[in-house]
Amino acid sequence: MPPNAEESGPYVPGTLAGELSWSEGGRVDPQVERVYTAGTLLVVPAKGVEHWAATRDGDVLLQVAFVHAGKQVADATPTG
């Protein structure tokens, strides 16, 4: 996922399988990324925080919970 910033409420991606490389910032920089393995959760704040994600070794299965106007909607999204 190239660098981007959310235009909506916060969301919580959870890594179900694989390893997700993730960092905040406006450009992809493997030197500052963190690796999130299966079972980990991230909280991505609402609006304006640039971030990016990558897979470095195989597929990643994410489950993402979006929070909009106090309501939570779940979505499973495979990447990789």
N, C-alpha and C positions, 0 to 999 in steps of 0.2 A: 504494500500500500504506500503510495508516494506521500510526501509530507502534505498534511491537510489540517484544517481546524474545523471543529464542529460549529454548526449554525443552529443547533438545537440544544436540548437539555443534556445532562450528563448520561453516561452509559457505563456499564460494567461488563467487559469481556472476560470470560473465563476460559482458560486453556483446558480442553477435555483430553486431548491427545497430541503428542508431538511437542515441539519447542518453538515458541514465538519470540522473535527478537523485536524489541520495542524501545523507542526513545522519544523524548520530546525534542522539538526543534524544527527549523525550517529546511534542513537538509539532512540527507541520509549520511550518518557517520558511524560505521561499525565500532569505532573506538569508544563510543559512549553508550552503546546499546546495552540493555539488560535482557537476559534470557528468562522467559517464563515457561516453566515446564508444566506438565499435566497436573491439574489440581490447584493452580494458582489463579487469582483474580486480580484485575486492575480496576481502578476507578478513574475514568476519564472525565475531567471537569467539563462543565457547560461552557460553550462559546469562547473561542479565541485562543485556545492553547494548541499550538501546532504540534503534531506528532506524526510518527511513521511506524510501520511494522514490516517485518520481512520473515521469511522462512529460510533457514540456512542449510537444513539437513532433513529433507523429506516433507511430508504433509503435516498440516496442523488442523485440528478440529477445534473451533471456538463455539462457545455459546455466549450470546450477547444479550444482556438485559438493558433495554432503553427506558429512560425515565422521562416522561413528558407530562407536564401539568399535573404532577402527583400520581400519575398512573404508570404502571410498569408493564411492558410488553416484552416477551422473550422471543428470540430468534436464534436458530442454530445456523452458523455460517461456516462451511469448510473453506479453507484457503490452502494454497500451496501448489 
